[in-house]
Amino acid sequence: NLNYLSLTVIMATNPFRYHGSSKLPPSSSIVAESPRLRTQLLGVISSSITFILLYSLRWASRDTDPPIHMESTLLRGEIKKKSYFPVYRSSISDVEPTLHGILRKDVPSIISSVWNPSQCAVLGLAYGYGLWTFRDFVGSLRATGYNGYIILGISPNPGEDVLDYLEHQNVTVKYVEMANRCTYNGTIGYDGRVINTKDWNCAKKYPDYKITWGRFKLYEDWLKEEVGVTDGIMLTDVRDAYFQRDPFVAAVELDMQHPLMLFEEHPDMKNTHWLTDIPVSSCKKYKVGETQVLCSGSVMGSREGILGYIETMVEEFDLWKTQQNCRIDMPGDDQSIHNYLYYTNR
């Protein structure tokens, strides 16, 4: 559509050649003589008007407050750079999040004290990402007014632009060095052969765990290092995540301060999907079945609840590593284990 629009503009304004002729025919005759071009042009105009109207409505419905530029002094330090994510405040009374709580016997079902965001933490593994990924993730989170810990695992040699941005956004950086070779005990491919894991990524500190498993061990280490993190914690993917509200403020307002909260994927995603079914069927001879997929890339809870969750996940990883039929050629099977544990009441 943009090409057709550009062509029409050029034909209407450019006194140079068109189809070998130095004389430019009137744009009206071109459009009239070309039904396809006329249809395309009308489509472009219609789409443009629709886009302008929708954008105008969004702009008109914004909060009258200006965008938050994050220059305020926070409890843990000063945010020096501006974050240009406008914040549109709205009531959350109509929000109906779907979550599943896993309760350990030694943890109360509801946290009695109110989470203080300055003592909360958002953790993620962001190895090898560029500046724009960090701007989306960190920038959107800071723009909500969140002033707590952001703890990210990054590569040992990030760009200066990345380091500068993370420093100015008061991000706690954890350098993650990758092993030259994983010592993960072989992986069974779909055809039953043990495959070579030389191209797999494993943290140097935990070479026995493929990185999608090893990140849980890293999260545990980081939380134990950061003793100031005493309240809510979120473990999340980084590359495909951004924030619209402070997650811990929202949890308090929605009375959702549970020790452990798991969140559903799209309603159409069921555990008959191969990501859950193949690993769990192979390892456990068990079908999770037509149950809702829970995302292992978004987990939230209290410090005690999250550490208990990590402990349970790692126990299962260690079990899967020792059994040949459980070593699946699939980096994302942490989500398979995540769902298996929930639906078997672990």
C-alpha contacts under 8 A as a table, 3 or more apart, distances in Angstrom:
res1	aa1	res2	aa2	distance
1	N	4	Y	5.20
1	N	5	L	6.17
1	N	40	Q	6.16
1	N	41	L	7.26
1	N	43	G	7.55
1	N	44	V	5.91
2	L	5	L	4.99
2	L	6	S	6.02
2	L	44	V	7.33
3	N	6	S	5.08
3	N	7	L	6.09
4	Y	7	L	5.02
4	Y	8	T	6.20
4	Y	37	L	6.86
4	Y	40	Q	6.80
4	Y	41	L	6.81
5	L	8	T	5.17
5	L	9	V	6.28
5	L	40	Q	7.96
5	L	41	L	6.15
5	L	44	V	7.12
6	S	9	V	5.13
6	S	10	I	6.12
7	L	10	I	5.11
7	L	11	M	6.09
8	T	11	M	5.10
8	T	12	A	6.09
8	T	27	S	6.98
9	V	12	A	5.11
9	V	13	T	6.13
10	I	13	T	5.30
10	I	14	N	5.24
11	M	14	N	5.83
11	M	15	P	7.99
11	M	18	Y	7.28
11	M	24	L	6.71
11	M	25	P	7.64
11	M	26	P	7.90
11	M	27	S	6.32
12	A	24	L	7.69
12	A	26	P	6.59
12	A	27	S	4.94
14	N	24	L	7.66
15	P	22	S	7.39
15	P	23	K	7.15
15	P	24	L	6.13
16	F	22	S	5.63
16	F	23	K	7.24
16	F	24	L	7.03
17	R	20	G	5.81
17	R	21	S	5.20
17	R	22	S	4.34
17	R	23	K	6.73
17	R	24	L	6.94
18	Y	21	S	5.31
18	Y	22	S	6.49
18	Y	23	K	7.35
18	Y	24	L	6.31
21	S	24	L	7.18
25	P	29	S	6.93
25	P	30	I	6.92
26	P	29	S	5.45
26	P	30	I	6.55
27	S	30	I	5.06
27	S	31	V	6.24
28	S	31	V	5.24
28	S	32	A	6.04
29	S	32	A	4.93
29	S	33	E	5.92
30	I	33	E	5.27
30	I	34	S	6.20
31	V	34	S	5.27
31	V	35	P	7.04
31	V	37	L	6.13
31	V	38	R	5.20
32	A	35	P	6.70
32	A	38	R	6.87
34	S	37	L	5.24
34	S	38	R	6.12
35	P	38	R	4.94
35	P	39	T	6.06
36	R	39	T	5.10
36	R	40	Q	6.12
37	L	40	Q	5.02
37	L	41	L	5.96
38	R	41	L	5.13
38	R	42	L	6.16
39	T	42	L	5.20
39	T	43	G	6.17
40	Q	43	G	5.00
40	Q	44	V	6.24
41	L	44	V	5.06
41	L	45	I	6.23
42	L	45	I	5.10
42	L	46	S	6.03
43	G	46	S	5.09
43	G	47	S	6.01
44	V	47	S	5.15
44	V	48	S	6.01
45	I	48	S	5.11
45	I	49	I	6.17
46	S	49	I	5.25
46	S	50	T	6.20
47	S	50	T	5.09
47	S	51	F	6.09
48	S	51	F	5.10
48	S	52	I	6.14
49	I	52	I	5.13
49	I	53	L	6.13
50	T	53	L	5.17
50	T	54	L	6.13
51	F	54	L	5.20
51	F	55	Y	6.02
52	I	55	Y	5.19
52	I	56	S	5.95
53	L	56	S	5.04
53	L	57	L	6.16
54	L	57	L	5.11
54	L	58	R	6.23
55	Y	58	R	5.05
55	Y	59	W	6.08
56	S	59	W	5.06
56	S	60	A	5.96
57	L	60	A	5.05
57	L	61	S	6.08
58	R	61	S	5.21
58	R	62	R	6.40
59	W	62	R	5.36
62	R	88	Y	5.62
62	R	89	R	7.87
63	D	66	P	7.76
63	D	87	V	7.77
63	D	88	Y	5.51
63	D	89	R	6.25
66	P	86	P	7.29
67	P	84	Y	6.86
67	P	85	F	6.53
67	P	86	P	4.14
67	P	87	V	5.79
68	I	83	S	7.24
68	I	84	Y	7.13
68	I	85	F	7.02
68	I	86	P	6.22
68	I	87	V	6.68
68	I	143	A	5.90
68	I	144	T	7.90
68	I	145	G	7.85
69	H	81	K	8.00
69	H	82	K	4.87
69	H	83	S	5.09
69	H	84	Y	6.07
69	H	85	F	7.78
69	H	143	A	7.13
70	M	79	I	6.19
70	M	80	K	7.65
70	M	81	K	7.21
70	M	82	K	5.70
70	M	83	S	6.05
70	M	142	R	6.96
70	M	143	A	6.52
70	M	145	G	7.52
71	E	78	E	7.36
71	E	79	I	5.51
71	E	80	K	5.83
71	E	81	K	6.78
71	E	82	K	6.45
72	S	78	E	6.78
72	S	79	I	6.56
73	T	77	G	6.31
73	T	78	E	4.62
73	T	79	I	6.51
74	L	77	G	5.18
74	L	78	E	5.55
74	L	79	I	7.16
74	L	147	N	5.92
75	L	118	S	6.62
75	L	147	N	6.97
75	L	148	G	7.98
76	R	118	S	7.40
76	R	147	N	7.47
76	R	148	G	7.35
76	R	170	N	7.96
77	G	170	N	6.80
78	E	168	H	7.73
78	E	170	N	7.18
79	I	82	K	7.86
79	I	168	H	5.57
79	I	169	Q	5.28
79	I	170	N	6.28
80	K	168	H	5.25
80	K	169	Q	7.00
81	K	165	Y	7.70
81	K	168	H	5.72
81	K	169	Q	6.84
83	S	139	G	5.65
83	S	140	S	7.80
83	S	142	R	7.52
83	S	143	A	6.43
84	Y	139	G	7.66
84	Y	143	A	7.63
85	F	139	G	6.96
85	F	140	S	6.04
85	F	143	A	5.84
86	P	143	A	7.29
87	V	143	A	6.81
87	V	144	T	6.63
87	V	244	Q	7.58
91	S	94	D	7.32
92	I	95	V	5.25
98	T	263	F	6.35
98	T	264	E	6.45
99	L	261	M	6.15
99	L	262	L	5.40
99	L	263	F	4.57
99	L	264	E	6.34
100	H	261	M	5.62
100	H	262	L	4.95
100	H	263	F	6.30
100	H	264	E	7.91
101	G	258	H	7.04
101	G	259	P	7.70
101	G	260	L	5.45
101	G	261	M	4.64
101	G	262	L	6.13
102	I	259	P	7.78
102	I	260	L	5.62
102	I	261	M	6.73
102	I	262	L	7.70
102	I	342	Y	7.20
103	L	107	V	6.70
103	L	108	P	7.59
103	L	109	S	6.38
103	L	259	P	6.89
103	L	260	L	6.72
103	L	305	G	7.93
104	R	107	V	5.38
104	R	108	P	7.92
104	R	305	G	7.64
104	R	308	G	7.80
105	K	108	P	7.73
107	V	259	P	6.96
107	V	304	E	7.58
107	V	305	G	7.13
108	P	111	I	6.63
108	P	259	P	7.26
109	S	258	H	5.99
109	S	259	P	6.54
110	I	256	M	7.73
110	I	257	Q	5.92
110	I	258	H	4.93
110	I	259	P	6.78
111	I	114	V	7.47
111	I	257	Q	5.56
111	I	258	H	6.00
111	I	259	P	6.79
111	I	302	S	7.74
114	V	252	V	6.60
114	V	257	Q	7.84
115	W	119	Q	7.62
115	W	120	C	7.32
115	W	231	D	5.48
115	W	232	G	6.12
115	W	248	F	6.78
115	W	249	V	7.69
115	W	252	V	6.85
115	W	257	Q	7.61
116	N	119	Q	5.50
116	N	120	C	6.56
116	N	231	D	6.62
116	N	232	G	7.88
116	N	248	F	7.79
117	P	120	C	4.87
117	P	121	A	7.78
117	P	146	Y	6.62
117	P	147	N	6.41
117	P	148	G	5.25
117	P	231	D	7.68
117	P	232	G	7.52
117	P	248	F	6.06
117	P	249	V	6.97
118	S	146	Y	7.66
118	S	147	N	5.34
118	S	148	G	3.84
118	S	149	Y	6.87
119	Q	148	G	5.81
119	Q	149	Y	7.07
119	Q	228	G	6.21
119	Q	229	V	4.95
119	Q	230	T	5.67
119	Q	231	D	5.55
119	Q	232	G	7.43
120	C	148	G	5.46
120	C	149	Y	6.10
120	C	229	V	5.49
120	C	230	T	6.57
120	C	231	D	5.00
120	C	232	G	4.69
120	C	233	I	5.62
120	C	248	F	7.52
121	A	148	G	5.97
121	A	149	Y	4.43
121	A	150	I	5.64
121	A	151	I	6.97
121	A	229	V	6.30
121	A	231	D	7.92
121	A	232	G	6.55
121	A	233	I	4.87
121	A	234	M	6.35
122	V	149	Y	6.31
122	V	150	I	4.93
122	V	151	I	6.15
122	V	233	I	5.87
122	V	234	M	4.75
122	V	235	L	6.08
122	V	236	T	7.28
123	L	150	I	6.11
123	L	151	I	4.81
123	L	152	L	5.76
123	L	219	Y	7.13
123	L	233	I	7.61
123	L	234	M	6.16
123	L	235	L	4.97
123	L	236	T	6.28
124	G	151	I	6.64
124	G	152	L	5.07
124	G	153	G	6.49
124	G	219	Y	7.95
124	G	235	L	6.01
124	G	236	T	5.35
124	G	237	D	5.77
124	G	238	V	6.00
125	L	152	L	5.64
125	L	153	G	4.65
125	L	154	I	6.66
125	L	215	R	6.87
125	L	237	D	6.96
125	L	238	V	6.84
126	A	129	Y	5.99
126	A	152	L	6.20
126	A	153	G	5.50
126	A	154	I	5.15
126	A	155	S	7.82
126	A	238	V	6.07
126	A	239	R	7.23
127	Y	153	G	6.26
127	Y	154	I	4.28
127	Y	155	S	5.00
127	Y	176	V	7.39
128	G	154	I	6.50
128	G	155	S	5.60
128	G	158	P	7.33
129	Y	133	T	6.30
129	Y	134	F	7.44
129	Y	154	I	7.78
129	Y	239	R	7.70
130	G	133	T	5.76
130	G	134	F	6.87
130	G	159	G	7.82
130	G	162	V	6.88
131	L	134	F	5.24
131	L	135	R	6.15
131	L	161	D	6.73
131	L	162	V	5.19
131	L	165	Y	7.83
132	W	135	R	4.89
132	W	136	D	6.17
133	T	136	D	5.26
133	T	137	F	6.24
133	T	238	V	7.65
133	T	239	R	5.95
134	F	137	F	5.10
134	F	138	V	5.46
134	F	139	G	7.13
134	F	162	V	7.59
134	F	166	L	7.84
134	F	238	V	8.00
135	R	138	V	5.49
135	R	139	G	4.79
135	R	140	S	7.32
136	D	139	G	5.47
136	D	140	S	5.73
136	D	241	A	7.78
136	D	242	Y	6.04
137	F	140	S	5.60
137	F	141	L	6.32
137	F	238	V	6.38
137	F	239	R	7.49
137	F	241	A	6.13
137	F	242	Y	4.82
137	F	243	F	7.13
138	V	141	L	5.14
138	V	142	R	6.11
138	V	150	I	7.86
138	V	169	Q	7.45
138	V	242	Y	7.79
139	G	142	R	5.26
139	G	143	A	6.00
139	G	169	Q	7.82
140	S	143	A	5.03
140	S	144	T	6.64
140	S	242	Y	5.86
140	S	243	F	5.27
140	S	244	Q	6.97
141	L	144	T	5.52
141	L	145	G	7.42
141	L	146	Y	6.34
141	L	242	Y	6.87
141	L	243	F	5.20
141	L	244	Q	7.40
141	L	245	R	7.45
141	L	246	D	6.86
142	R	145	G	5.46
142	R	146	Y	5.24
142	R	147	N	6.92
142	R	169	Q	7.64
143	A	146	Y	7.18
144	T	243	F	7.43
144	T	244	Q	6.57
144	T	245	R	5.23
144	T	246	D	5.41
145	G	246	D	6.72
146	Y	246	D	5.46
149	Y	170	N	7.99
149	Y	171	V	6.94
149	Y	172	T	7.03
149	Y	229	V	7.48
150	I	170	N	7.62
150	I	171	V	5.12
150	I	172	T	5.93
151	I	171	V	6.10
151	I	172	T	4.71
151	I	173	V	6.02
151	I	174	K	7.12
151	I	222	W	7.85
152	L	171	V	7.25
152	L	172	T	6.44
152	L	173	V	5.37
152	L	174	K	5.95
153	G	173	V	6.13
153	G	174	K	4.58
153	G	175	Y	5.60
153	G	176	V	5.87
154	I	158	P	7.39
154	I	173	V	6.94
154	I	174	K	6.24
154	I	175	Y	5.20
154	I	176	V	5.77
155	S	158	P	5.91
155	S	175	Y	5.69
155	S	176	V	5.48
155	S	177	E	6.55
156	P	175	Y	5.21
156	P	176	V	6.23
156	P	177	E	6.26
158	P	162	V	6.30
158	P	163	L	6.67
159	G	162	V	5.25
159	G	163	L	6.45
160	E	163	L	5.10
160	E	164	D	5.97
161	D	164	D	5.17
161	D	165	Y	6.10
162	V	165	Y	5.18
162	V	166	L	6.14
163	L	166	L	5.23
163	L	167	E	6.02
164	D	167	E	5.21
164	D	168	H	6.21
165	Y	168	H	5.24
165	Y	169	Q	6.17
166	L	169	Q	5.06
166	L	170	N	6.20
166	L	171	V	5.21
166	L	172	T	7.94
166	L	173	V	7.75
167	E	170	N	5.16
167	E	171	V	5.97
168	H	171	V	7.70
174	K	222	W	7.86
176	V	203	A	6.71
176	V	204	K	7.84
177	E	203	A	5.94
177	E	204	K	5.62
177	E	205	K	7.71
178	M	201	N	6.70
178	M	202	C	5.73
178	M	203	A	4.34
178	M	204	K	4.70
178	M	205	K	7.95
179	A	182	C	6.22
179	A	201	N	7.23
179	A	202	C	5.66
179	A	203	A	5.40
179	A	204	K	3.89
179	A	205	K	7.60
179	A	207	P	6.23
180	N	204	K	7.51
181	R	197	T	7.52
181	R	198	K	5.44
181	R	199	D	7.67
181	R	200	W	7.56
181	R	201	N	7.67
181	R	202	C	7.37
181	R	207	P	7.42
182	C	197	T	6.44
182	C	198	K	6.46
182	C	200	W	6.65
182	C	201	N	6.76
182	C	202	C	5.47
182	C	207	P	4.87
182	C	208	D	6.34
182	C	209	Y	7.62
182	C	210	K	7.29
183	T	186	G	7.84
183	T	207	P	5.29
183	T	208	D	4.92
183	T	209	Y	7.79
184	Y	187	T	7.75
184	Y	197	T	7.56
184	Y	207	P	6.36
184	Y	208	D	4.09
184	Y	209	Y	5.69
184	Y	210	K	6.69
184	Y	321	K	7.58
185	N	208	D	7.05
185	N	321	K	6.75
185	N	322	T	7.90
185	N	327	R	7.98
186	G	194	V	5.85
186	G	195	I	6.36
186	G	196	N	6.77
186	G	197	T	6.57
186	G	327	R	7.09
187	T	194	V	5.37
187	T	195	I	5.54
187	T	196	N	7.39
187	T	197	T	7.08
187	T	324	Q	7.89
187	T	327	R	4.86
187	T	328	I	5.59
187	T	329	D	5.54
188	I	191	D	7.79
188	I	192	G	5.59
188	I	193	R	5.60
188	I	194	V	4.66
188	I	195	I	6.20
188	I	324	Q	7.04
188	I	325	N	7.10
188	I	326	C	7.88
188	I	327	R	5.41
188	I	328	I	5.13
188	I	329	D	5.61
189	G	192	G	5.29
189	G	193	R	5.53
189	G	194	V	6.23
189	G	195	I	6.24
189	G	328	I	6.34
189	G	329	D	4.89
190	Y	193	R	7.56
190	Y	328	I	7.84
190	Y	329	D	6.99
195	I	329	D	7.93
196	N	199	D	7.65
197	T	200	W	5.20
200	W	210	K	7.02
201	N	210	K	6.14
201	N	211	I	5.70
202	C	206	Y	6.68
202	C	207	P	5.07
202	C	208	D	7.41
202	C	209	Y	6.18
202	C	210	K	4.87
202	C	211	I	4.66
202	C	214	G	7.01
203	A	206	Y	5.17
203	A	207	P	5.56
203	A	209	Y	7.70
203	A	210	K	7.70
203	A	211	I	6.19
203	A	214	G	6.70
204	K	207	P	5.42
206	Y	209	Y	5.81
206	Y	214	G	6.18
206	Y	217	K	7.83
207	P	210	K	7.09
207	P	214	G	7.99
209	Y	212	T	7.77
209	Y	213	W	5.59
209	Y	214	G	4.96
210	K	213	W	5.46
210	K	214	G	5.85
210	K	331	P	7.00
211	I	214	G	4.60
211	I	215	R	5.79
211	I	331	P	7.84
212	T	215	R	5.75
212	T	216	F	7.72
212	T	331	P	6.28
212	T	332	G	6.52
212	T	334	D	6.47
213	W	216	F	5.87
213	W	217	K	7.46
213	W	314	V	7.68
213	W	317	F	7.14
213	W	334	D	6.19
214	G	217	K	5.19
214	G	218	L	6.39
215	R	218	L	4.84
215	R	219	Y	6.05
216	F	219	Y	4.98
216	F	220	E	6.27
216	F	310	I	6.10
216	F	313	M	7.89
216	F	314	V	7.31
217	K	220	E	5.14
217	K	221	D	6.38
217	K	310	I	7.52
217	K	314	V	7.37
218	L	221	D	5.05
218	L	222	W	6.17
219	Y	222	W	5.14
219	Y	223	L	6.14
220	E	223	L	5.30
220	E	224	K	6.29
220	E	307	L	6.64
220	E	310	I	6.97
221	D	224	K	5.24
221	D	225	E	6.23
222	W	225	E	5.02
222	W	226	E	6.21
223	L	226	E	5.15
223	L	227	V	7.04
223	L	229	V	7.09
224	K	227	V	6.22
226	E	229	V	5.88
227	V	230	T	6.97
229	V	232	G	7.84
229	V	233	I	7.98
229	V	303	R	7.49
230	T	302	S	7.91
230	T	303	R	6.07
231	D	302	S	5.74
231	D	303	R	5.93
232	G	248	F	6.65
232	G	257	Q	7.86
232	G	300	M	7.34
232	G	301	G	5.61
232	G	302	S	4.56
232	G	303	R	6.14
233	I	300	M	5.64
233	I	301	G	5.48
233	I	302	S	5.82
233	I	303	R	6.17
233	I	306	I	7.06
234	M	298	S	7.14
234	M	299	V	5.72
234	M	300	M	4.31
234	M	301	G	6.64
235	L	297	G	6.92
235	L	298	S	5.85
235	L	299	V	5.19
235	L	300	M	6.27
236	T	241	A	7.85
236	T	297	G	4.91
236	T	298	S	4.62
236	T	299	V	6.50
237	D	240	D	6.72
237	D	241	A	6.43
237	D	297	G	5.06
237	D	298	S	6.81
238	V	241	A	5.35
238	V	242	Y	7.83
243	F	246	D	7.32
243	F	247	P	7.99
245	R	249	V	7.83
245	R	250	A	6.94
246	D	249	V	5.43
246	D	250	A	6.23
247	P	250	A	5.13
247	P	251	A	6.14
248	F	251	A	4.94
248	F	252	V	6.32
249	V	252	V	5.23
249	V	253	E	6.22
250	A	253	E	5.06
250	A	254	L	5.99
251	A	254	L	5.17
251	A	255	D	5.94
251	A	256	M	4.72
251	A	257	Q	5.77
252	V	255	D	5.00
252	V	256	M	6.02
252	V	257	Q	6.10
253	E	256	M	7.67
257	Q	301	G	6.99
257	Q	302	S	7.52
258	H	261	M	6.41
258	H	301	G	5.81
258	H	302	S	6.88
259	P	300	M	7.97
259	P	301	G	4.58
259	P	302	S	4.68
259	P	303	R	7.70
259	P	304	E	7.00
259	P	305	G	4.49
259	P	306	I	7.19
260	L	299	V	7.43
260	L	300	M	5.84
260	L	301	G	4.18
260	L	302	S	6.63
260	L	305	G	5.32
260	L	306	I	6.40
260	L	309	Y	7.66
261	M	299	V	6.01
261	M	300	M	5.11
261	M	301	G	5.71
262	L	294	L	6.46
262	L	295	C	7.06
262	L	296	S	7.77
262	L	298	S	6.98
262	L	299	V	5.29
262	L	300	M	6.78
263	F	294	L	5.50
263	F	295	C	5.88
263	F	298	S	6.56
263	F	299	V	6.93
264	E	267	P	7.52
264	E	292	Q	6.64
264	E	293	V	5.80
264	E	294	L	4.34
264	E	295	C	5.86
265	E	269	M	6.36
265	E	292	Q	7.37
265	E	293	V	5.56
265	E	294	L	5.68
265	E	295	C	5.80
266	H	269	M	5.45
266	H	293	V	7.85
267	P	270	K	7.62
267	P	292	Q	6.94
269	M	273	H	7.22
269	M	292	Q	6.37
269	M	293	V	5.81
270	K	273	H	5.94
270	K	289	G	7.44
270	K	290	E	5.46
270	K	291	T	5.39
270	K	292	Q	4.80
270	K	293	V	5.20
271	N	274	W	7.65
271	N	275	L	7.74
271	N	276	T	5.54
271	N	277	D	6.30
271	N	288	V	5.97
271	N	289	G	5.48
271	N	290	E	5.74
271	N	291	T	5.50
271	N	292	Q	6.21
271	N	293	V	5.46
272	T	276	T	6.79
272	T	277	D	5.47
272	T	287	K	7.87
272	T	288	V	7.10
272	T	289	G	5.23
272	T	290	E	5.90
272	T	291	T	7.77
273	H	276	T	5.90
273	H	277	D	5.87
274	W	277	D	4.76
274	W	278	I	5.19
274	W	279	P	7.92
275	L	278	I	6.33
275	L	279	P	7.12
275	L	332	G	7.40
275	L	333	D	6.75
275	L	335	Q	7.67
275	L	336	S	6.30
276	T	279	P	6.03
276	T	280	V	6.10
276	T	288	V	7.67
276	T	333	D	7.22
276	T	335	Q	7.11
276	T	336	S	4.34
276	T	337	I	7.79
276	T	339	N	7.39
276	T	340	Y	7.98
277	D	280	V	5.46
277	D	281	S	5.65
277	D	287	K	6.58
277	D	288	V	6.97
277	D	289	G	7.77
277	D	336	S	7.56
278	I	281	S	5.33
278	I	282	S	6.03
279	P	282	S	5.18
279	P	283	C	6.00
279	P	326	C	6.86
279	P	328	I	6.27
279	P	333	D	6.77
279	P	336	S	6.60
280	V	283	C	5.18
280	V	284	K	5.40
280	V	285	K	6.76
280	V	286	Y	6.18
280	V	287	K	7.00
280	V	288	V	7.72
280	V	336	S	6.54
280	V	337	I	7.34
280	V	340	Y	7.05
281	S	284	K	5.52
281	S	285	K	4.47
281	S	286	Y	5.01
281	S	287	K	5.96
282	S	285	K	5.77
282	S	325	N	5.94
282	S	326	C	6.39
283	C	286	Y	7.97
283	C	320	W	7.42
283	C	323	Q	7.86
283	C	325	N	5.35
283	C	326	C	4.35
283	C	327	R	7.99
284	K	326	C	7.91
288	V	291	T	6.70
288	V	339	N	7.90
288	V	340	Y	6.70
288	V	343	Y	6.95
293	V	339	N	6.86
294	L	335	Q	7.69
294	L	338	H	7.54
294	L	339	N	6.07
295	C	298	S	5.83
295	C	299	V	7.66
295	C	335	Q	6.56
295	C	338	H	7.91
296	S	299	V	6.48
296	S	334	D	7.02
296	S	335	Q	5.03
296	S	338	H	6.13
297	G	335	Q	7.95
300	M	306	I	7.11
301	G	305	G	5.78
301	G	306	I	5.71
302	S	305	G	4.99
302	S	306	I	5.95
303	R	306	I	5.33
303	R	307	L	6.14
304	E	307	L	5.27
304	E	308	G	6.09
305	G	308	G	5.09
305	G	309	Y	6.14
306	I	309	Y	4.93
306	I	310	I	6.16
307	L	310	I	5.10
307	L	311	E	6.14
308	G	311	E	5.06
308	G	312	T	6.27
309	Y	312	T	5.17
309	Y	313	M	6.21
310	I	313	M	5.08
310	I	314	V	6.09
311	E	314	V	5.24
311	E	315	E	6.17
312	T	315	E	5.13
312	T	316	E	6.41
313	M	316	E	5.20
313	M	317	F	6.21
313	M	337	I	7.44
313	M	338	H	7.19
314	V	317	F	4.82
314	V	318	D	6.11
315	E	318	D	5.23
315	E	319	L	6.41
316	E	319	L	5.00
316	E	320	W	6.17
316	E	337	I	7.46
317	F	320	W	5.10
317	F	321	K	6.15
318	D	321	K	5.19
318	D	322	T	6.70
319	L	322	T	5.53
319	L	323	Q	6.97
320	W	323	Q	5.56
320	W	324	Q	7.98
320	W	326	C	5.01
320	W	327	R	6.38
321	K	324	Q	7.49
321	K	326	C	6.76
321	K	327	R	6.05
322	T	326	C	7.83
323	Q	326	C	5.35
323	Q	327	R	6.75
324	Q	327	R	5.54
325	N	328	I	7.26
328	I	333	D	7.77
330	M	333	D	5.91
331	P	334	D	7.62
332	G	335	Q	6.18
332	G	336	S	7.53
333	D	336	S	4.67
333	D	337	I	6.34
334	D	337	I	5.14
334	D	338	H	6.04
335	Q	338	H	4.75
335	Q	339	N	6.20
336	S	339	N	5.40
336	S	340	Y	6.15
337	I	340	Y	4.93
337	I	341	L	6.03
338	H	341	L	5.47
338	H	342	Y	6.51
339	N	342	Y	5.20
339	N	343	Y	6.12
340	Y	343	Y	5.40
340	Y	344	T	6.05
341	L	344	T	5.37
341	L	345	N	6.30
341	L	346	R	4.94
342	Y	345	N	5.23
342	Y	346	R	5.75
343	Y	346	R	7.56
